[in-house]
Amino acid sequence: MQDDFSPPWLPRLSAQGGPRFLQIADALQAAVADGVLNPGERLPPQRHLAAQLGVDLTTVTRAYDEARRRHLLEGRGARGTYVAAPKAELNAVLDLSMNTPPPPQGVDFDDLLKQGLSQVLMRADADLLMNYHLGGGSDADRKAGAQWLAPMFGALDAQQVVVCPGAQAAIAALVLTLTQPGDVILAEPCSYPGLRVAATQFGRRVMAVAADQHGMLPQMLEQACQQHQPGLVYLNPTLQNPTAITMPEHRRQALARIAQRCKVRVVEDDPYWLLAEAPPPPVATWAAEQVVYISTLSKCLTPGLRVAFVLIRDPDERERFLAALRSFALMVAPLSAALATQWICDGSARSLMEGVRQEARLRHRMAHDVLAGRYSGAGDGLHVWLELPGYWRSAQLAHAADSEGIAVTPAEAFALDATHSGAMVNAIRISLGCTKDRKRLQAGLQRLSHLLARRPDTCNAAVV
């Protein structure tokens, strides 16, 4: 029961109001927002508050923990619990330049992380988690990888799956494994910049193969293979980065046949397949021995989980790949691999990914509404490829957006080399997942839409 000396913010708990600890936390949040509770103000001890509300101590403890998670409270040891000072916004720039999964609504990521790590620590040997693992993942990790890849390929031999510290490390190791210094690597004119970085570092040359609205052109690939004798072909066929094109099945089959006929290896980097709406089977489906397939968790779950699964069917090639990987990355962190395995096996990864997929689609609908006729996305994935009106150049628009506190990526960042940058589509990539707050994203897209409608000379945008 509440007494006459109860603080004014103290809630009256309702049986129909949901979990009591959340009612208390919500009341705290409302009191802070309304100025009833001010930064630095001391809260009642938990036992005292529990007695005032007529609830058990555990309920108040959970409420205070939830309020801390919302950054409303801070503990000061024996001195008690106080209202936290608001966090200063250290970075006012709205980042629409980095492809990361959006935080899904209705999924308590903090709780998911705590539960996953708790299960890992209960079931795993701490010594093993803090030691070297040089074999491309434990048997459990490889089985989890095979389970992750099952929607693409069905049942797999887990021994053909290698666990890597992220897709970029996998790409770099494959460049070392499948090519020699001076070799040519073929890719679409507009491609993932990490490929170019890895190839340049290792003394390989990346050359462009023409593409259309369905992706790389088969006849141009065959011509390039005959002309350059490439070491490998790089494909990103589903919700391609940056163009967001998904290759149709007939195009994938045609490219697979050419790779087999020309005896050229293919690296299929496919981070977005699980986020796409009914994507075609991977290219590797039609050229299993010709194609190495990469799937990363960073784009479907969270970037902090630096785990990727690489499907390499040839055992000798797997060993060469692992040797190349060890030369610069050694191994995936065992704790990260164990957490990924736990999440995949207990269903948490699937739940988190479904949440990411739903949130991404909500954000695409928002982008479609705000950007009106300029939006040409597929409605899923993490980014939009936005072609610009003729009076804007992509680098110029990116500079103008930056001056208004919005970071986007111009087309030039995806050109294979300087010779291709002038022929690039005049476009920018807009990433929809980096900002947590959907309303802030909407406001940023509206500012970007207004900027697109203005000519450069009306907004003091420097020519870049």
Helices and strands as residue ranges (DSSP letters): H 20-34, H 46-53, H 57-69, E 73-75, G 77-79, E 81-83, E 94-95, H 109-123, H 126-129, H 139-153, G 158-160, E 161-164, H 167-178, E 184-187, H 193-201, E 205-208, E 211-212, E 215-216, H 218-228, E 232-235, H 249-262, E 265-269, G 273-275, G 283-285, E 291-296, E 308-311, H 315-326, H 334-346, H 348-371, G 372-374, E 383-387, H 394-403, E 406-407, E 409-410, G 411-414, H 418-421, E 427-431, H 438-453, G 456-458
